[in-house]
Amino acid sequence: MTRMRTVDAAVLILEREGATEAFGLPGAAINPFYSAMRAHGGIRHTLARHVEGASHMADGYTRAADGNIGVCIGTSGPAGTDMITGLYAAWADSLPILCITGQAPVAKLHKEDFQAVDIASIAKPLTKLAMTVLEPAQVPGAFQQAFQLMRSGRPGPVLLDLPIDVQLAEIEFDIDTYEPLPVVKPRATRAQAEKALDLLARHERPLLIAGGGVINAGASEQLVELAELLGVPVVPTLMGWGAIADDHPLNAGMVGIQTAHRYGNETLLASDFVLGLGNRWANRHTGGLDTYRAGRTFVHVDIEPTQIGRVFAPDYGIVSDAGAAIDALLELARERKAAGTLPDYSSWADSAQHRKARLQRKTNFAEVPIKPQRVYQEMNRAFGRDTTYVTTIGLSQIAGAQFLHVYGPRKWINAAQAGPLGWTGPAALGVVRGKPGETVVALSGDYDFQFMIEELAVGAQHQLPYIHVVVNNSYLGLIRQAQRPFDMDFQVSLAFDNVNTPHDEGSVAHGYGVDHVKVAEGLGCKAVRVERPEDLAAGFAEAKRLMAEFQVPVVVEVILERVTNIAMGAELDAVHEFEDLAESAEDAPTAILALQD
């Protein structure tokens, strides 16, 4: 056995568990842990500017690739409370991140010591485990349990709080005999798969719903194979977007009251059976449940038992990892295909594609200031199939989901359920860490961008290049639109005349307030401003050139018209289309399918 400090043992465990990417800020109560990382040398650490930003970086890193677990580290007191939003975002979307905080000495925890807070109690509702480790000898076991919990069942975050005297204490520890604890995930039985497939086969117009659980399970290829064997259209959720490529002939489009396609909604409403795989029935996907459920039979597969029936009672539920359930269904589908007993759904699948080629929104607007739809049209042209998009809530996210295209798993990285403003920038930095050398494009409205804007300096310091498209209407656009039923436009404008910005008669950006180009440059990044639709292509090309040359984040600020209402509604059959719909292929030139009558 070897005698060492608990923090040295913890760092060795991080390495053994494969969690070698950390984001955080040092401080007095966590400095022993930092000294252990420095001595070890195998944990890469990215210095954030804010601990909430560090937690979102860890989240983005986790989402970037199968098997990743990002680590966020901070000192005692406010560092832990700053992490709470990051824990919430990870918890809501079922993502494992490990947050490690320093803490006051054990003997002072009840004395209201400087920056001593019961962070474990605060974090408990948003984690699979939140623990202040009071005994040094418990540290290895706490880390071992943390990794098991993060990976087992429904994935999620863990917080470990380490008092400084516990960090400095010495224990006996042998990393050579350390073994990760077994990961436990429920698996669908053959009988359950048979029941689900039998139910599907009794219907004429079935759909598969691909949720985030398919992405988490690394089962996208198997999902596509299952859809192809059955000949059944697939609807990805916002968290499952990319599980099947947008241009696959069985991709029926997204469904919902905001982040959805017209053709996706129409196909769902025409269906008579829905098999949900690793999805939550989120309210932005379903809208009103009476409309969503009417005339349809539902089978729900989820890794978490309490998710079955949480939103509504399905006709049949299966507690299983999405990948394991797909594997079981695949085995049966292959057998039935060979026996010639699978129903023929080709006409139904063709009808979904017909809707996809007919029900499109217009994107080809030429107005100045720029309409946001044109921005996403030009992004489709500028960025290739291998692009990874990163975004959070806002009209930018909603419109982006309506108009952008995604072609593979983990190519759309989105804080879906929690949707904290400010998540996009730091999460994108984490994604860049997780996808070195790949093209990462973040999408923000101006308000999301201004939250945690300081994290741009992290990208400059650590040379983490990505493109950040900021669609600037100088408004809290989604909140403004949500205020329409109240007949108000109250406290949602970000506009003001910036006294530091010279008045340029050729510019349309007067009164748009914050000069994002100057801020980005002041933080060590590059920036481009685009004010006219015909300049978007050149702006994106310049951003790619600057990113390649300087290896820093590049901001593309697009000056939008102040007010645009993006299509949404309360019911799938009552989505309000505020703008003109596409009437010809020229109206939507980057649509997946050319517009047809």
BALOMI-706011 format. One record per residue (C-alpha): residue number from 0; residue in one letter; x negated, y, z negated. Coordinates in steps of 0.25 Angstrom, whole numbers, plus 5000, padded with zeros to 4 digits. Each point is the difference from the previous one (the first is absolute). Layout:
% residues N
[node NUM,'A',[X,Y,Z]];
...
This chain:
% residues 597
[node 0,'M',[5000,5000,5000]];
[node 1,'T',[4996,5014,5002]];
[node 2,'R',[5002,5012,4991]];
[node 3,'M',[5005,5013,5007]];
[node 4,'R',[5009,5012,4998]];
[node 5,'T',[5015,4997,5003]];
[node 6,'V',[4999,5010,5011]];
[node 7,'D',[4989,4992,5007]];
[node 8,'A',[5008,4988,4999]];
[node 9,'A',[5012,5007,5006]];
[node 10,'V',[4992,5005,5012]];
[node 11,'L',[4995,4986,5003]];
[node 12,'I',[5015,4995,4999]];
[node 13,'L',[5004,5011,5010]];
[node 14,'E',[4989,4995,5010]];
[node 15,'R',[5004,4986,4998]];
[node 16,'E',[5015,5003,5002]];
[node 17,'G',[4996,5008,5013]];
[node 18,'A',[5004,5013,4995]];
[node 19,'T',[4988,5008,5004]];
[node 20,'E',[5006,5013,5005]];
[node 21,'A',[5003,5010,4989]];
[node 22,'F',[5005,5015,5000]];
[node 23,'G',[5000,5009,4988]];
[node 24,'L',[4994,5010,4991]];
[node 25,'P',[4990,4998,4988]];
[node 26,'G',[5002,5006,4987]];
[node 27,'A',[4995,4999,4985]];
[node 28,'A',[5009,4988,4996]];
[node 29,'I',[4998,4992,5013]];
[node 30,'N',[4985,5003,5002]];
[node 31,'P',[4995,4987,4994]];
[node 32,'F',[5008,4993,5012]];
[node 33,'Y',[4994,5009,5010]];
[node 34,'S',[4986,4997,4994]];
[node 35,'A',[5003,4985,5002]];
[node 36,'M',[5004,5003,5015]];
[node 37,'R',[4987,5007,5002]];
[node 38,'A',[4992,4989,4994]];
[node 39,'H',[5007,4990,5008]];
[node 40,'G',[5000,5007,5014]];
[node 41,'G',[5010,4991,5007]];
[node 42,'I',[5013,5009,4997]];
[node 43,'R',[5001,5011,5010]];
[node 44,'H',[5006,5012,4994]];
[node 45,'T',[5007,5012,5006]];
[node 46,'L',[5000,5012,4992]];
[node 47,'A',[5014,5007,5001]];
[node 48,'R',[5004,5014,4996]];
[node 49,'H',[5012,4996,4992]];
[node 50,'V',[5003,4987,4993]];
[node 51,'E',[5014,4999,5007]];
[node 52,'G',[4993,5001,5013]];
[node 53,'A',[4991,4989,4996]];
[node 54,'S',[5012,4991,4997]];
[node 55,'H',[5005,5003,5014]];
[node 56,'M',[4987,4997,5006]];
[node 57,'A',[5000,4986,4993]];
[node 58,'D',[5014,4998,5005]];
[node 59,'G',[4996,5003,5014]];
[node 60,'Y',[4988,4991,4999]];
[node 61,'T',[5009,4989,4995]];
[node 62,'R',[5010,5002,5012]];
[node 63,'A',[4989,5000,5010]];
[node 64,'A',[4997,4985,5001]];
[node 65,'D',[5005,4987,4995]];
[node 66,'G',[4994,4996,4987]];
[node 67,'N',[4995,5014,4996]];
[node 68,'I',[5002,5005,4986]];
[node 69,'G',[4996,5015,4998]];
[node 70,'V',[4994,5004,4986]];
[node 71,'C',[5003,5014,4994]];
[node 72,'I',[4991,5004,4988]];
[node 73,'G',[5002,5012,4991]];
[node 74,'T',[4997,5005,4986]];
[node 75,'S',[5010,5001,4988]];
[node 76,'G',[5012,5009,4998]];
[node 77,'P',[5004,5008,5013]];
[node 78,'A',[4993,4991,5009]];
[node 79,'G',[5009,4988,4997]];
[node 80,'T',[5013,5009,5000]];
[node 81,'D',[4995,5005,5014]];
[node 82,'M',[5000,4986,5005]];
[node 83,'I',[5014,4998,4996]];
[node 84,'T',[5005,5005,5014]];
[node 85,'G',[4990,4990,5007]];
[node 86,'L',[5005,4989,4991]];
[node 87,'Y',[5014,5003,5004]];
[node 88,'A',[4998,5000,5015]];
[node 89,'A',[4992,4987,4999]];
[node 90,'W',[5011,4994,4991]];
[node 91,'A',[5011,5004,5009]];
[node 92,'D',[4994,4994,5013]];
[node 93,'S',[4995,4987,4993]];
[node 94,'L',[4985,5004,5001]];
[node 95,'P',[4989,4995,4991]];
[node 96,'I',[4990,5011,4995]];
[node 97,'L',[4992,4999,4988]];
[node 98,'C',[4999,5013,4991]];
[node 99,'I',[4989,5000,4989]];
[node 100,'T',[5001,5011,4990]];
[node 101,'G',[4990,5004,4989]];
[node 102,'Q',[5006,5002,4986]];
[node 103,'A',[4997,5006,4986]];
[node 104,'P',[4993,4990,4990]];
[node 105,'V',[5009,4990,4995]];
[node 106,'A',[5000,5006,4986]];
[node 107,'K',[5004,5013,5005]];
[node 108,'L',[5012,4996,5008]];
[node 109,'H',[5010,5004,4989]];
[node 110,'K',[4993,5013,4997]];
[node 111,'E',[5004,5008,5012]];
[node 112,'D',[4986,5001,5004]];
[node 113,'F',[4995,5009,5012]];
[node 114,'Q',[5006,4995,5013]];
[node 115,'A',[5006,4987,4993]];
[node 116,'V',[5013,4996,5005]];
[node 117,'D',[5008,4987,5000]];
[node 118,'I',[4998,4998,5015]];
[node 119,'A',[5004,4985,4999]];
[node 120,'S',[5014,5004,4995]];
[node 121,'I',[5002,5011,5011]];
[node 122,'A',[4995,4991,5011]];
[node 123,'K',[5008,4987,4996]];
[node 124,'P',[5012,5002,5008]];
[node 125,'L',[4992,5002,5013]];
[node 126,'T',[4990,4989,4999]];
[node 127,'K',[5000,4985,4999]];
[node 128,'L',[4991,5001,4988]];
[node 129,'A',[4995,5013,4992]];
[node 130,'M',[4991,4997,4989]];
[node 131,'T',[4991,5007,4990]];
[node 132,'V',[4989,4990,4997]];
[node 133,'L',[4997,5000,4985]];
[node 134,'E',[4990,4989,4999]];
[node 135,'P',[4987,4999,5008]];
[node 136,'A',[5001,4985,5002]];
[node 137,'Q',[5013,5002,5007]];
[node 138,'V',[4995,5009,5011]];
[node 139,'P',[4996,4988,5010]];
[node 140,'G',[5014,4993,4997]];
[node 141,'A',[5007,5013,5002]];
[node 142,'F',[4993,5002,5014]];
[node 143,'Q',[5003,4986,5004]];
[node 144,'Q',[5014,5001,4996]];
[node 145,'A',[5001,5013,5008]];
[node 146,'F',[4996,4994,5013]];
[node 147,'Q',[5009,4988,4998]];
[node 148,'L',[5012,5009,4997]];
[node 149,'M',[4997,5009,5012]];
[node 150,'R',[5000,4989,5010]];
[node 151,'S',[5011,4991,4994]];
[node 152,'G',[5014,5001,5004]];
[node 153,'R',[5004,5014,5004]];
[node 154,'P',[4987,5007,5001]];
[node 155,'G',[4998,5013,4991]];
[node 156,'P',[4991,5009,4993]];
[node 157,'V',[4993,4998,4986]];
[node 158,'L',[4994,5010,4991]];
[node 159,'L',[4989,4996,4990]];
[node 160,'D',[4997,5010,4989]];
[node 161,'L',[4986,4999,4994]];
[node 162,'P',[4996,5007,4987]];
[node 163,'I',[4986,5005,5000]];
[node 164,'D',[4995,4992,4989]];
[node 165,'V',[5006,4987,5007]];
[node 166,'Q',[4992,5004,5012]];
[node 167,'L',[4987,5001,4993]];
[node 168,'A',[5002,4988,4992]];
[node 169,'E',[4992,4987,5004]];
[node 170,'I',[5005,4987,5002]];
[node 171,'E',[4996,4986,5005]];
[node 172,'F',[5004,4998,5015]];
[node 173,'D',[4996,4991,5011]];
[node 174,'I',[5004,5005,5014]];
[node 175,'D',[4995,4987,5006]];
[node 176,'T',[5011,4992,4994]];
[node 177,'Y',[5011,5010,5002]];
[node 178,'E',[5011,4996,5009]];
[node 179,'P',[5012,5008,5004]];
[node 180,'L',[5013,4995,4994]];
[node 181,'P',[5010,4993,5010]];
[node 182,'V',[5009,5009,5008]];
[node 183,'V',[5015,4996,4999]];
[node 184,'K',[5010,5002,5011]];
[node 185,'P',[5013,4993,5002]];
[node 186,'R',[5002,4992,5013]];
[node 187,'A',[5013,4997,5007]];
[node 188,'T',[5003,4985,5000]];
[node 189,'R',[5003,4993,5013]];
[node 190,'A',[5015,4999,4995]];
[node 191,'Q',[5001,5015,4998]];
[node 192,'A',[4994,5002,5014]];
[node 193,'E',[5010,4990,5006]];
[node 194,'K',[5011,5007,4994]];
[node 195,'A',[4996,5014,5005]];
[node 196,'L',[4998,4995,5014]];
[node 197,'D',[5013,4993,5000]];
[node 198,'L',[5007,5012,4996]];
[node 199,'L',[4993,5008,5011]];
[node 200,'A',[5003,4990,5010]];
[node 201,'R',[5015,5001,4997]];
[node 202,'H',[5000,5014,5005]];
[node 203,'E',[5000,5007,5014]];
[node 204,'R',[4992,5013,4997]];
[node 205,'P',[4990,4998,4989]];
[node 206,'L',[4989,5009,4996]];
[node 207,'L',[4987,4999,4992]];
[node 208,'I',[4996,5011,4991]];
[node 209,'A',[4985,5001,4998]];
[node 210,'G',[4997,5007,4987]];
[node 211,'G',[4987,5005,4993]];
[node 212,'G',[4999,4986,4994]];
[node 213,'V',[4996,4994,5014]];
[node 214,'I',[4989,5010,5000]];
[node 215,'N',[4995,4997,4986]];
[node 216,'A',[5000,4985,5003]];
[node 217,'G',[4992,5002,5013]];
[node 218,'A',[5011,4993,5007]];
[node 219,'S',[5002,5009,5012]];
[node 220,'E',[4995,4990,5011]];
[node 221,'Q',[5009,4989,4994]];
[node 222,'L',[5012,5009,5000]];
[node 223,'V',[4998,5003,5015]];
[node 224,'E',[4999,4985,5002]];
[node 225,'L',[5012,4997,4993]];
[node 226,'A',[5008,5011,5007]];
[node 227,'E',[4995,4995,5014]];
[node 228,'L',[5004,4986,4996]];
[node 229,'L',[5014,5004,4996]];
[node 230,'G',[5001,5010,5011]];
[node 231,'V',[5006,5010,4989]];
[node 232,'P',[4998,5015,5000]];
[node 233,'V',[4992,5006,4988]];
[node 234,'V',[5003,5013,4992]];
[node 235,'P',[4987,5005,4992]];
[node 236,'T',[5003,5008,4988]];
[node 237,'L',[4992,5013,4998]];
[node 238,'M',[4990,4991,4991]];
[node 239,'G',[5000,4989,5010]];
[node 240,'W',[4998,5009,5012]];
[node 241,'G',[4989,4993,5009]];
[node 242,'A',[5003,4986,4995]];
[node 243,'I',[5005,4999,5015]];
[node 244,'A',[4994,5009,5010]];
[node 245,'D',[5010,5011,5005]];
[node 246,'D',[4999,4996,5014]];
[node 247,'H',[5002,4985,4997]];
[node 248,'P',[5013,4996,5008]];
[node 249,'L',[5006,4995,4987]];
[node 250,'N',[4998,5013,4992]];
[node 251,'A',[5014,5005,4999]];
[node 252,'G',[4995,5013,4993]];
[node 253,'M',[5002,5006,4986]];
[node 254,'V',[5013,5001,4993]];
[node 255,'G',[5004,5011,4990]];
[node 256,'I',[5006,5013,4997]];
[node 257,'Q',[4987,5008,5002]];
[node 258,'T',[4988,4992,5004]];
[node 259,'A',[5007,4993,5011]];
[node 260,'H',[5002,4998,5015]];
[node 261,'R',[5014,5002,5006]];
[node 262,'Y',[4999,4987,5007]];
[node 263,'G',[4995,4993,4987]];
[node 264,'N',[5013,5005,4993]];
[node 265,'E',[5009,4995,5012]];
[node 266,'T',[4994,4987,5000]];
[node 267,'L',[5001,4998,4985]];
[node 268,'L',[5015,5004,5001]];
[node 269,'A',[5002,4990,5011]];
[node 270,'S',[4994,4988,4993]];
[node 271,'D',[5007,4989,4992]];
[node 272,'F',[4988,4995,4992]];
[node 273,'V',[4988,5006,4993]];
[node 274,'L',[4988,4992,4994]];
[node 275,'G',[4992,5010,4991]];
[node 276,'L',[4986,4996,4998]];
[node 277,'G',[4992,5007,4989]];
[node 278,'N',[5009,5012,5000]];
[node 279,'R',[5007,5008,4990]];
[node 280,'W',[5013,5005,5007]];
[node 281,'A',[4995,5014,4997]];
[node 282,'N',[5011,5010,5001]];
[node 283,'R',[4994,5008,5011]];
[node 284,'H',[5000,4987,5008]];
[node 285,'T',[5014,4996,4996]];
[node 286,'G',[5008,5013,4999]];
[node 287,'G',[5014,4997,4994]];
[node 288,'L',[5001,4985,4997]];
[node 289,'D',[5014,4999,5004]];
[node 290,'T',[4996,5003,5014]];
[node 291,'Y',[4987,4993,5000]];
[node 292,'R',[5006,4987,4995]];
[node 293,'A',[5013,5000,5008]];
[node 294,'G',[5002,4987,5008]];
[node 295,'R',[4986,4995,4997]];
[node 296,'T',[4994,4988,4993]];
[node 297,'F',[4987,5003,4992]];
[node 298,'V',[4989,4991,4995]];
[node 299,'H',[4989,5007,4992]];
[node 300,'V',[4986,4995,4998]];
[node 301,'D',[4992,5007,4989]];
[node 302,'I',[4988,4996,4991]];
[node 303,'E',[5006,5007,4988]];
[node 304,'P',[5012,4992,4994]];
[node 305,'T',[5007,5013,4995]];
[node 306,'Q',[5000,5006,5014]];
[node 307,'I',[5010,4990,5004]];
[node 308,'G',[5014,5006,4998]];
[node 309,'R',[4994,5013,4995]];
[node 310,'V',[5006,5009,5011]];
[node 311,'F',[5011,4991,5004]];
[node 312,'A',[5003,4985,4999]];
[node 313,'P',[4995,4992,5013]];
[node 314,'D',[5007,4988,5005]];
[node 315,'Y',[4988,4992,4997]];
[node 316,'G',[4987,5004,4992]];
[node 317,'I',[4986,4994,5000]];
[node 318,'V',[4989,5003,4991]];
[node 319,'S',[4987,4999,5008]];
[node 320,'D',[4988,5007,5005]];
[node 321,'A',[5004,5005,5013]];
[node 322,'G',[4989,4993,5007]];
[node 323,'A',[5003,4987,4994]];
[node 324,'A',[5014,5001,5004]];
[node 325,'I',[4997,5003,5014]];
[node 326,'D',[4990,4988,5000]];
[node 327,'A',[5012,4991,4996]];
[node 328,'L',[5009,5006,5010]];
[node 329,'L',[4990,4999,5011]];
[node 330,'E',[4998,4985,4997]];
[node 331,'L',[5015,4997,5001]];
[node 332,'A',[5001,5009,5013]];
[node 333,'R',[4989,4993,5007]];
[node 334,'E',[5007,4987,4997]];
[node 335,'R',[5013,5005,5005]];
[node 336,'K',[4994,5006,5012]];
[node 337,'A',[4994,4987,5003]];
[node 338,'A',[5013,4993,4998]];
[node 339,'G',[5007,5010,5009]];
[node 340,'T',[5010,5004,4988]];
[node 341,'L',[4997,5015,4999]];
[node 342,'P',[5011,5009,5005]];
[node 343,'D',[4997,5009,5012]];
[node 344,'Y',[5000,5014,4996]];
[node 345,'S',[4994,5006,5013]];
[node 346,'S',[5013,5008,5003]];
[node 347,'W',[5000,5006,4986]];
[node 348,'A',[4985,5004,5001]];
[node 349,'D',[5002,5006,5014]];
[node 350,'S',[5012,5008,4994]];
[node 351,'A',[4990,5006,4989]];
[node 352,'Q',[4990,5004,5011]];
[node 353,'H',[5011,5006,5008]];
[node 354,'R',[5003,5009,4989]];
[node 355,'K',[4986,5003,4998]];
[node 356,'A',[4999,5005,5014]];
[node 357,'R',[5013,5008,4999]];
[node 358,'L',[5001,5007,4987]];
[node 359,'Q',[4988,5009,4998]];
[node 360,'R',[4998,5014,4994]];
[node 361,'K',[4994,5011,5008]];
[node 362,'T',[4985,5004,4998]];
[node 363,'N',[4996,5008,5012]];
[node 364,'F',[5003,5014,4995]];
[node 365,'A',[4992,5012,5005]];
[node 366,'E',[5005,5010,4990]];
[node 367,'V',[4990,5010,4993]];
[node 368,'P',[4999,4999,4988]];
[node 369,'I',[4998,4985,5002]];
[node 370,'K',[5012,4990,4997]];
[node 371,'P',[4994,4989,4991]];
[node 372,'Q',[5005,4989,5010]];
[node 373,'R',[4990,5005,5010]];
[node 374,'V',[4989,4998,4990]];
[node 375,'Y',[5003,4985,4998]];
[node 376,'Q',[5001,4998,5015]];
[node 377,'E',[4986,5006,5002]];
[node 378,'M',[4995,4992,4989]];
[node 379,'N',[5005,4987,5007]];
[node 380,'R',[4992,5004,5012]];
[node 381,'A',[4988,5004,4992]];
[node 382,'F',[4998,4989,4991]];
[node 383,'G',[4999,4985,5004]];
[node 384,'R',[5006,4987,4995]];
[node 385,'D',[4989,4998,4990]];
[node 386,'T',[5003,5013,4992]];
[node 387,'T',[5004,4999,4986]];
[node 388,'Y',[5010,5011,4995]];
[node 389,'V',[5001,5004,4986]];
[node 390,'T',[5011,5009,4994]];
[node 391,'T',[5010,5002,4989]];
[node 392,'I',[5014,5006,4998]];
[node 393,'G',[5005,5013,5008]];
[node 394,'L',[5006,5003,5013]];
[node 395,'S',[4986,4997,5006]];
[node 396,'Q',[5001,4986,4995]];
[node 397,'I',[5015,4998,5005]];
[node 398,'A',[4997,5006,5014]];
[node 399,'G',[4987,4992,5001]];
[node 400,'A',[5007,4987,4997]];
[node 401,'Q',[5011,5004,5011]];
[node 402,'F',[4990,5003,5011]];
[node 403,'L',[4986,4994,4997]];
[node 404,'H',[4996,4986,5004]];
[node 405,'V',[4993,4990,4992]];
[node 406,'Y',[4994,4987,5005]];
[node 407,'G',[4995,4992,4989]];
[node 408,'P',[5001,4997,4985]];
[node 409,'R',[4993,5010,4991]];
[node 410,'K',[5001,5010,5011]];
[node 411,'W',[5011,5008,4993]];
[node 412,'I',[4995,5003,4986]];
[node 413,'N',[5011,5007,4993]];
[node 414,'A',[5004,5004,4985]];
[node 415,'A',[5014,4995,5003]];
[node 416,'Q',[5008,4999,4987]];
[node 417,'A',[4994,5010,4991]];
[node 418,'G',[4995,5010,5011]];
[node 419,'P',[4992,5009,4991]];
[node 420,'L',[4996,5013,5007]];
[node 421,'G',[4985,5001,5001]];
[node 422,'W',[4998,4985,5002]];
[node 423,'T',[4996,5001,5015]];
[node 424,'G',[4987,5006,4999]];
[node 425,'P',[4993,4992,4989]];
[node 426,'A',[5007,4987,5005]];
[node 427,'A',[4994,5003,5014]];
[node 428,'L',[4986,5001,4994]];
[node 429,'G',[5003,4986,4993]];
[node 430,'V',[5004,4994,5013]];
[node 431,'V',[4988,5005,5007]];
[node 432,'R',[4991,4993,4989]];
[node 433,'G',[5008,4988,5003]];
[node 434,'K',[5000,5001,5016]];
[node 435,'P',[4986,5005,5003]];
[node 436,'G',[4998,5004,5014]];
[node 437,'E',[5015,4999,5003]];
[node 438,'T',[5009,5012,5005]];
[node 439,'V',[5008,5005,4988]];
[node 440,'V',[5010,5011,5002]];
[node 441,'A',[5008,5007,4989]];
[node 442,'L',[5013,5007,5001]];
[node 443,'S',[5004,5011,4991]];
[node 444,'G',[5010,5012,4999]];
[node 445,'D',[4993,5012,4995]];
[node 446,'Y',[5005,4998,4985]];
[node 447,'D',[4995,4986,4999]];
[node 448,'F',[4987,5005,5006]];
[node 449,'Q',[4999,5011,4989]];
[node 450,'F',[5002,4990,4989]];
[node 451,'M',[4986,4994,4997]];
[node 452,'I',[4993,5008,5012]];
[node 453,'E',[4988,5000,4991]];
[node 454,'E',[4997,4985,5004]];
[node 455,'L',[4996,5005,5014]];
[node 456,'A',[4987,5003,4993]];
[node 457,'V',[4998,4985,4997]];
[node 458,'G',[5001,4996,5014]];
[node 459,'A',[4990,5011,5004]];
[node 460,'Q',[4990,4996,4988]];
[node 461,'H',[5001,4985,5003]];
[node 462,'Q',[5002,5001,5015]];
[node 463,'L',[5013,4993,5001]];
[node 464,'P',[5005,5005,5014]];
[node 465,'Y',[5015,5000,5004]];
[node 466,'I',[5010,5009,5007]];
[node 467,'H',[5010,5007,4991]];
[node 468,'V',[5012,5005,5009]];
[node 469,'V',[5007,5011,4992]];
[node 470,'V',[5014,5004,5006]];
[node 471,'N',[5001,5014,4994]];
[node 472,'N',[5014,5007,4999]];
[node 473,'S',[4997,5007,4987]];
[node 474,'Y',[5012,4993,4994]];
[node 475,'L',[5004,4989,4990]];
[node 476,'G',[5007,4995,5013]];
[node 477,'L',[5006,4987,4994]];
[node 478,'I',[5005,5008,4988]];
[node 479,'R',[5005,5011,5008]];
[node 480,'Q',[5008,4990,5009]];
[node 481,'A',[5005,4993,4987]];
[node 482,'Q',[5006,5014,4995]];
[node 483,'R',[5009,5002,5012]];
[node 484,'P',[5012,4993,4993]];
[node 485,'F',[4998,5011,4989]];
[node 486,'D',[5000,5011,5011]];
[node 487,'M',[4987,5005,4995]];
[node 488,'D',[4985,5002,5004]];
[node 489,'F',[4994,5002,4986]];
[node 490,'Q',[4986,5000,4995]];
[node 491,'V',[4995,4991,5012]];
[node 492,'S',[4993,5010,5008]];
[node 493,'L',[4985,5001,5000]];
[node 494,'A',[4999,5012,5009]];
[node 495,'F',[4992,5012,4997]];
[node 496,'D',[4991,5010,5007]];
[node 497,'N',[4986,4996,4997]];
[node 498,'V',[4992,5012,4998]];
[node 499,'N',[4987,4993,5003]];
[node 500,'T',[5005,4996,5014]];
[node 501,'P',[4998,5010,5011]];
[node 502,'H',[5013,5003,5008]];
[node 503,'D',[4998,4994,5014]];
[node 504,'E',[5010,5004,5010]];
[node 505,'G',[4998,4988,5008]];
[node 506,'S',[5003,4991,4988]];
[node 507,'V',[5014,4995,4995]];
[node 508,'A',[4995,4996,4987]];
[node 509,'H',[5003,5014,4993]];
[node 510,'G',[5005,4998,4986]];
[node 511,'Y',[4997,4985,4999]];
[node 512,'G',[4993,5003,4987]];
[node 513,'V',[4988,4991,4997]];
[node 514,'D',[4989,4999,5010]];
[node 515,'H',[4998,4985,5000]];
[node 516,'V',[4988,5002,5010]];
[node 517,'K',[4992,5009,4991]];
[node 518,'V',[5003,4991,4988]];
[node 519,'A',[4996,4987,5007]];
[node 520,'E',[4987,5007,5005]];
[node 521,'G',[4998,5005,4986]];
[node 522,'L',[5000,4986,4995]];
[node 523,'G',[4990,4995,5010]];
[node 524,'C',[5009,4995,5010]];
[node 525,'K',[5003,5004,5015]];
[node 526,'A',[5014,5005,5004]];
[node 527,'V',[5007,5003,5013]];
[node 528,'R',[5013,5009,5001]];
[node 529,'V',[5010,4997,5011]];
[node 530,'E',[5012,5010,5003]];
[node 531,'R',[5005,4996,5014]];
[node 532,'P',[5005,4986,5004]];
[node 533,'E',[4991,5000,5013]];
[node 534,'D',[4988,5001,4991]];
[node 535,'L',[5003,4988,4991]];
[node 536,'A',[4992,4990,5008]];
[node 537,'A',[4988,5009,5001]];
[node 538,'G',[5001,5002,4985]];
[node 539,'F',[5000,4985,4997]];
[node 540,'A',[4989,4998,5009]];
[node 541,'E',[4991,5011,4993]];
[node 542,'A',[5004,4994,4987]];
[node 543,'K',[4994,4986,5004]];
[node 544,'R',[4988,5007,5005]];
[node 545,'L',[4997,5007,4987]];
[node 546,'M',[5003,4988,4992]];
[node 547,'A',[4990,4992,5008]];
[node 548,'E',[4989,5011,5000]];
[node 549,'F',[5001,5004,4985]];
[node 550,'Q',[5006,4987,4993]];
[node 551,'V',[5010,5008,4991]];
[node 552,'P',[5015,5002,5000]];
[node 553,'V',[5005,5009,5011]];
[node 554,'V',[5013,5007,4998]];
[node 555,'V',[5009,5003,5012]];
[node 556,'E',[5010,5010,4995]];
[node 557,'V',[5012,5001,5009]];
[node 558,'I',[5009,5013,4999]];
[node 559,'L',[5014,4995,5001]];
[node 560,'E',[5013,5008,5001]];
[node 561,'R',[5005,5003,4986]];
[node 562,'V',[5013,4992,5000]];
[node 563,'T',[5002,4987,5006]];
[node 564,'N',[5010,4990,4995]];
[node 565,'I',[4996,4985,5002]];
[node 566,'A',[5011,4990,5003]];
[node 567,'M',[5005,4993,4987]];
[node 568,'G',[5013,4997,4993]];
[node 569,'A',[5007,4992,4989]];
[node 570,'E',[5004,4988,5008]];
[node 571,'L',[4994,4992,5011]];
[node 572,'D',[5012,5003,5009]];
[node 573,'A',[5000,5015,4996]];
[node 574,'V',[4986,5005,5003]];
[node 575,'H',[5000,5015,5004]];
[node 576,'E',[4992,5003,5012]];
[node 577,'F',[4997,5014,4999]];
[node 578,'E',[4992,5001,5013]];
[node 579,'D',[5002,4996,5015]];
[node 580,'L',[5000,4986,5003]];
[node 581,'A',[4991,4994,5011]];
[node 582,'E',[5008,5000,5013]];
[node 583,'S',[4988,4996,5009]];
[node 584,'A',[4986,4993,4999]];
[node 585,'E',[4994,5014,5001]];
[node 586,'D',[5007,5004,4987]];
[node 587,'A',[4993,4989,4993]];
[node 588,'P',[4987,4997,5008]];
[node 589,'T',[4993,4992,4989]];
[node 590,'A',[5012,4992,4996]];
[node 591,'I',[4997,4985,4999]];
[node 592,'L',[5010,4997,5011]];
[node 593,'A',[5003,5009,5011]];
[node 594,'L',[5014,5006,4999]];
[node 595,'Q',[5011,4992,5007]];
[node 596,'D',[5014,5002,5002]];
